[in-house]
C-alpha cells in the first residue's frame, strides 16, 4: 500500500454536493484499485470510487460509496464483478473497474437500447439480447406485447447471479415465460442463427478485452444473417464526445453490411462524458419512418413505467452535435417527407 500526500484544490461531486478538498491524504491500495480513501480535516473520512480506465484520458467520475468497499465481489472466469452501495446513486454494478449501471439512472440506457429499435420495427416478435445479464434491457423489451420470444445470451452467468441478489427490480424479468437464457459466447451463438430474429440488442461492454469481438466485422455480418429480411440490430456505441473517430469508423463500415447505418444517443450521468450512444443497423426500416403513424403513438402509450423514452426523444436522439456532422446529418435520416404535428 502506498500513500500520497497532496496539496491541491480538488473538486469532487458526492452526495449531490460539490466541495473542495484541501490538504488531503489519499490512500491508494494499488494501481488497479478504483477506491480512494480520503481523510479530510477533522475525523471525516470518505471512500470514493473512480474509474481508473477513464483516468487514462485525465478525467473521470468520482462517486462516494458507503463503507470501505463493495457489498459483494465475485471473480468469475471472465471478469471481476462488484456491487457498491453509493451515497448519491443507490447500488452500482462494476465489471473490471468499469461502471455498468446504477439504480439511479440505468433506465436512460435500457429504455433507449430497447425501445428505439423495437418501435422502429412495425411488428417485432423475436428478440435477441447479447449480454445484458443485469436484466435491464430484458425488462424493457418485455414491455412490448407484440414480442413473443426473447433470447438473452450472456457469456458470464455470474453477472446474472449477482444481479439477482442486488437488482431484483431488473432481474424479475427473467421470470417471464417468453424468456430463454443462453449461457454462451454470443459471437458463436449468433453465427448459428439464420433469418430468425426481428431485433437484436447488443448490450455489450466497451471494445476492450473479450468485448472486442462484438465490434468487429464478422460479428456484424453474422447479426445481419441472423436477422429476418426486415430486421434491426442496435449495439452499444460509446460516447460522441470521447470516441468520435471510432464511431465514424463503425457507422461507415456498417454501411457496407446493412442498407441503413446510423447513430443515436442517450444521456447518462454515470457514464463517461455523461452520454453514450448506439449503432443503429437496419435491413429495411428507418428509425423515424413510422413516428407519425397512429399505431406508433398507440404502442408508445401502451409501454408502462417509462422514465426517459418518449416519441419526441425517439426522434431527437438521432439529431447529433454539429461536431458529429461528418458521421450523420439530418438529411441522412430521410425525414423531409414526414408531416410533423
C-alpha positions as CSV (number, residue, x, y, z in Angstrom):
1,X,0.0,0.0,0.0
2,X,1.3,3.5,-0.8
3,X,0.3,6.9,0.5
4,X,0.4,10.1,-1.4
5,X,0.2,13.4,0.5
6,X,-1.2,16.1,-1.8
7,X,-1.9,19.8,-1.5
8,X,-4.5,20.9,-4.1
9,X,-7.9,22.3,-4.7
10,X,-9.7,19.2,-5.8
11,X,-13.4,19.2,-6.5
12,X,-15.4,16.0,-6.0
13,X,-19.1,15.6,-6.6
14,X,-20.5,13.4,-3.9
15,X,-23.9,13.1,-2.3
16,X,-25.2,15.8,-4.7
17,X,-22.7,18.3,-3.4
18,X,-19.6,19.8,-4.8
19,X,-16.9,20.9,-2.4
20,X,-13.1,21.4,-2.3
21,X,-10.8,19.0,-0.6
22,X,-7.6,20.7,0.7
23,X,-4.5,19.1,2.2
24,X,-5.9,15.6,1.9
25,X,-4.2,12.2,2.4
26,X,-5.1,9.9,-0.4
27,X,-4.5,6.2,0.3
28,X,-4.5,4.1,-2.9
29,X,-4.2,0.4,-2.2
30,X,-2.9,-0.5,-5.7
31,X,-2.7,1.0,-9.2
32,X,-5.6,-1.3,-10.3
33,X,-7.9,-0.4,-7.4
34,X,-10.7,2.1,-8.1
35,X,-11.2,3.2,-4.5
36,X,-9.6,6.3,-3.0
37,X,-9.8,6.6,0.8
38,X,-9.8,10.3,1.8
39,X,-9.0,11.6,5.2
40,X,-10.4,15.2,5.4
41,X,-9.8,17.7,8.1
42,X,-11.1,16.5,11.5
43,X,-12.3,13.0,11.7
44,X,-14.3,12.9,8.5
45,X,-13.4,10.0,6.2
46,X,-14.7,9.2,2.7
47,X,-14.4,6.4,0.3
48,X,-14.5,7.5,-3.3
49,X,-14.9,5.2,-6.4
50,X,-13.2,6.3,-9.6
51,X,-13.0,4.5,-12.9
52,X,-9.2,4.1,-13.4
53,X,-9.8,3.2,-17.1
54,X,-11.2,6.7,-17.7
55,X,-8.4,8.3,-15.8
56,X,-6.2,7.5,-18.7
57,X,-7.7,10.4,-20.5
58,X,-7.2,12.7,-17.5
59,X,-10.8,12.9,-16.3
60,X,-13.2,10.5,-14.5
61,X,-16.3,10.4,-12.4
62,X,-15.9,10.3,-8.6
63,X,-18.7,8.7,-6.6
64,X,-18.8,8.4,-2.8
65,X,-19.7,4.9,-1.6
66,X,-20.9,3.7,1.8
67,X,-18.4,1.8,3.8
68,X,-14.9,0.9,2.8
69,X,-15.5,-1.4,-0.1
70,X,-18.0,-3.4,-2.2
71,X,-21.1,-5.0,-0.9
72,X,-20.2,-8.1,-2.8
73,X,-17.3,-9.1,-5.1
74,X,-17.2,-12.1,-7.4
75,X,-14.3,-13.1,-9.6
76,X,-15.6,-15.1,-12.5
77,X,-13.6,-16.8,-15.3
78,X,-14.2,-13.7,-17.4
79,X,-14.1,-10.7,-15.1
80,X,-14.2,-9.2,-11.6
81,X,-17.8,-8.2,-10.7
82,X,-18.6,-5.9,-7.8
83,X,-21.6,-4.2,-6.3
84,X,-21.2,-1.0,-4.3
85,X,-23.7,1.0,-2.3
86,X,-23.2,4.6,-3.4
87,X,-24.4,7.6,-1.5
88,X,-26.0,9.5,-4.4
89,X,-27.0,6.8,-6.9
90,X,-28.1,3.7,-5.0
91,X,-26.5,0.4,-5.8
92,X,-23.9,0.3,-8.6
93,X,-22.7,-2.6,-10.7
94,X,-19.0,-2.6,-11.7
95,X,-17.2,-5.0,-14.0
96,X,-13.4,-4.9,-14.1
97,X,-13.5,-1.4,-12.5
98,X,-15.9,0.0,-15.1
99,X,-19.4,1.2,-14.1
100,X,-22.1,-0.9,-15.8
101,X,-25.2,0.6,-14.2
102,X,-26.6,2.3,-11.1
103,X,-30.1,2.2,-9.7
104,X,-30.3,5.9,-10.2
105,X,-30.0,6.3,-14.0
106,X,-29.9,2.9,-15.7
107,X,-33.3,3.5,-17.2
108,X,-31.8,6.1,-19.6
109,X,-29.7,3.4,-21.2
110,X,-32.0,0.4,-21.0
111,X,-35.1,2.2,-22.4
112,X,-33.1,3.6,-25.3
113,X,-31.3,0.4,-26.3
114,X,-34.7,-1.4,-26.3
115,X,-37.4,0.9,-27.4
116,X,-35.8,2.7,-30.3
117,X,-35.2,-0.5,-32.4
118,X,-38.5,-2.1,-31.2
119,X,-40.5,1.0,-32.1
120,X,-38.7,1.3,-35.4
121,X,-40.0,-2.1,-36.4
122,X,-43.7,-2.4,-37.1
123,X,-44.2,-5.8,-35.5
124,X,-41.2,-7.4,-33.8
125,X,-41.9,-10.9,-32.5
126,X,-38.5,-12.4,-31.8
127,X,-35.7,-10.5,-30.0
128,X,-32.1,-11.4,-29.1
129,X,-30.3,-9.6,-26.3
130,X,-26.5,-10.0,-26.4
131,X,-25.0,-9.6,-23.0
132,X,-27.4,-7.7,-20.7
133,X,-27.1,-10.1,-17.8
134,X,-28.3,-7.5,-15.3
135,X,-31.8,-7.8,-16.8
136,X,-32.4,-4.1,-17.5
137,X,-32.7,-4.4,-21.3
138,X,-34.7,-7.5,-21.0
139,X,-37.2,-5.7,-18.6
140,X,-37.7,-3.0,-21.3
141,X,-38.1,-5.4,-24.2
142,X,-40.8,-7.4,-22.4
143,X,-42.9,-4.3,-22.1
144,X,-43.8,-4.8,-25.8
145,X,-46.9,-7.0,-26.0
146,X,-46.1,-8.0,-29.6
147,X,-42.9,-9.7,-28.5
148,X,-43.4,-13.4,-28.4
149,X,-39.9,-14.7,-27.7
150,X,-36.7,-13.2,-26.2
151,X,-33.4,-15.0,-26.1
152,X,-30.8,-13.5,-23.7
153,X,-27.2,-14.7,-24.5
154,X,-24.8,-13.9,-21.7
155,X,-21.3,-15.3,-21.5
156,X,-20.9,-14.8,-17.8
157,X,-23.6,-16.5,-15.6
158,X,-22.1,-14.8,-12.5
159,X,-23.4,-11.4,-13.8
160,X,-26.9,-12.8,-13.8
161,X,-26.5,-14.4,-10.3
162,X,-25.0,-11.3,-8.6
163,X,-27.7,-9.1,-10.2
164,X,-30.4,-11.3,-8.9
165,X,-29.2,-10.7,-5.4
166,X,-28.8,-7.0,-5.7
167,X,-31.0,-5.7,-8.5
168,X,-34.3,-7.7,-8.3
169,X,-36.2,-4.8,-9.8
170,X,-34.4,-5.6,-13.0
171,X,-33.9,-9.4,-12.9
172,X,-37.6,-10.2,-12.1
173,X,-37.8,-10.0,-15.9
174,X,-36.2,-13.5,-16.0
175,X,-39.4,-15.0,-14.7
176,X,-41.4,-14.1,-17.9
177,X,-42.2,-17.3,-19.8
178,X,-41.2,-15.6,-23.1
179,X,-37.6,-15.6,-22.0
180,X,-34.9,-18.1,-22.8
181,X,-31.4,-17.7,-21.2
182,X,-28.4,-19.0,-23.1
183,X,-25.0,-19.0,-21.3
184,X,-22.6,-18.9,-24.2
185,X,-20.3,-16.8,-26.3
186,X,-22.7,-14.5,-28.1
187,X,-20.4,-14.3,-31.2
188,X,-20.5,-18.1,-31.6
189,X,-24.3,-18.2,-30.8
190,X,-25.2,-15.6,-33.3
191,X,-23.3,-17.4,-36.0
192,X,-25.6,-20.4,-35.7
193,X,-28.8,-18.4,-36.4
194,X,-30.2,-17.5,-39.8
195,X,-33.2,-15.4,-40.7
196,X,-34.7,-15.7,-37.2
197,X,-34.7,-12.6,-35.1
198,X,-36.6,-9.4,-35.8
199,X,-34.5,-7.3,-33.4
200,X,-31.1,-7.8,-31.9
201,X,-29.9,-5.6,-29.0
202,X,-26.2,-5.8,-28.2
203,X,-25.8,-4.7,-24.6
204,X,-22.1,-5.1,-24.5
205,X,-19.1,-3.8,-22.6
206,X,-16.6,-1.5,-24.1
207,X,-14.4,-2.7,-27.0
208,X,-11.6,-4.0,-24.8
209,X,-10.6,-7.5,-23.9
210,X,-13.2,-10.2,-24.7
211,X,-15.7,-7.5,-25.8
212,X,-13.7,-6.5,-28.9
213,X,-15.2,-9.3,-31.0
214,X,-18.6,-7.8,-30.6
215,X,-17.4,-4.7,-32.5
216,X,-15.8,-6.5,-35.4
217,X,-17.0,-7.1,-39.0
218,X,-17.6,-10.9,-38.7
219,X,-20.0,-10.4,-35.8
220,X,-22.0,-7.7,-37.7
221,X,-22.1,-9.9,-40.7
222,X,-23.4,-12.8,-38.6
223,X,-26.0,-10.4,-37.0
224,X,-27.2,-9.4,-40.4
225,X,-27.7,-13.1,-41.4
226,X,-29.4,-13.9,-38.0
227,X,-32.0,-11.1,-38.7
228,X,-35.1,-11.6,-40.7
229,X,-35.3,-9.8,-44.0
230,X,-36.6,-6.6,-42.3
231,X,-34.6,-7.0,-39.1
232,X,-32.9,-4.3,-37.0
233,X,-29.8,-4.5,-34.8
234,X,-28.6,-1.9,-32.3
235,X,-25.3,-2.0,-30.3
236,X,-23.7,0.0,-27.6
237,X,-21.6,2.6,-29.5
238,X,-19.6,4.6,-27.0
239,X,-19.5,8.4,-26.4
240,X,-19.9,11.0,-29.2
241,X,-17.6,13.3,-27.1
242,X,-14.8,10.9,-26.4
243,X,-14.9,8.4,-29.3
244,X,-15.9,10.3,-32.5
245,X,-13.3,8.8,-34.8
246,X,-14.3,5.3,-33.7
247,X,-18.0,6.0,-34.1
248,X,-17.4,7.4,-37.6
249,X,-15.4,4.3,-38.5
250,X,-18.2,1.9,-37.2
251,X,-21.0,3.8,-38.9
252,X,-19.2,3.9,-42.2
253,X,-18.1,0.3,-42.0
254,X,-21.7,-0.9,-41.2
255,X,-23.0,0.8,-44.4
256,X,-21.3,-2.0,-46.3
257,X,-23.1,-4.6,-44.2
258,X,-26.6,-3.1,-43.7
259,X,-28.6,-0.8,-46.0
260,X,-29.2,1.6,-43.1
261,X,-26.4,2.5,-40.7
262,X,-27.0,5.4,-38.2
263,X,-26.1,6.5,-34.6
264,X,-28.2,7.8,-31.8
265,X,-27.6,8.6,-28.2
266,X,-28.9,8.8,-24.6
267,X,-27.9,10.9,-21.6
268,X,-26.3,9.0,-18.7
269,X,-24.8,10.9,-15.7
270,X,-22.7,8.0,-14.5
271,X,-21.2,7.1,-17.9
272,X,-18.1,8.8,-19.3
273,X,-18.9,12.3,-20.7
274,X,-22.5,11.9,-19.5
275,X,-23.6,10.4,-22.8
276,X,-23.5,7.0,-24.5
277,X,-24.6,6.1,-28.0
278,X,-25.9,3.2,-30.1
279,X,-25.1,1.9,-33.6
280,X,-28.4,1.5,-35.4
281,X,-28.3,-1.1,-38.2
282,X,-31.4,-1.9,-40.3
283,X,-32.1,-4.1,-43.3
284,X,-35.3,-2.1,-44.2
285,X,-36.8,0.3,-41.7
286,X,-35.6,3.8,-40.9
287,X,-35.9,4.9,-37.3
288,X,-38.2,7.8,-37.9
289,X,-40.2,6.2,-40.7
290,X,-43.3,5.4,-38.7
291,X,-43.2,8.1,-35.9
292,X,-46.2,9.9,-37.4
293,X,-48.4,6.8,-37.7
294,X,-51.3,6.3,-35.3
295,X,-50.0,2.8,-34.4
296,X,-46.7,4.3,-33.3
297,X,-48.3,6.6,-30.8
298,X,-50.6,3.9,-29.5
299,X,-47.7,1.5,-29.0
300,X,-45.7,4.1,-27.1
301,X,-48.7,4.9,-24.8
302,X,-49.0,1.2,-24.1
303,X,-45.5,1.0,-22.7
304,X,-45.6,1.1,-18.9
305,X,-43.3,2.9,-16.4
306,X,-41.2,4.9,-18.9
307,X,-38.8,7.4,-17.3
308,X,-36.8,8.5,-20.4
309,X,-38.2,7.3,-23.7
310,X,-40.9,9.2,-25.5
311,X,-42.0,9.8,-29.1
312,X,-40.1,13.0,-29.2
313,X,-37.0,11.6,-27.5
314,X,-37.0,8.8,-30.1
315,X,-36.7,11.3,-32.9
316,X,-34.4,13.7,-31.1
317,X,-31.9,11.0,-30.2
318,X,-30.7,10.9,-33.8
319,X,-30.1,14.6,-34.0
320,X,-26.4,14.8,-33.2
321,X,-23.9,17.5,-32.3
322,X,-22.7,19.7,-35.2
323,X,-19.2,18.3,-34.4
324,X,-20.6,14.9,-35.5
325,X,-21.8,16.1,-38.9
326,X,-19.1,14.0,-40.6
327,X,-20.9,11.0,-39.1
328,X,-24.5,11.8,-39.6
329,X,-26.6,14.7,-40.9
330,X,-30.3,15.3,-40.7
331,X,-30.5,14.5,-44.4
332,X,-29.3,11.0,-43.7
333,X,-32.5,10.4,-41.7
334,X,-34.8,10.9,-44.7
335,X,-37.3,12.8,-42.6
336,X,-38.1,15.6,-45.1
337,X,-41.3,14.0,-46.3
338,X,-42.6,13.4,-42.8
339,X,-45.6,15.5,-41.7
340,X,-44.8,16.8,-38.2
341,X,-47.6,17.8,-35.9
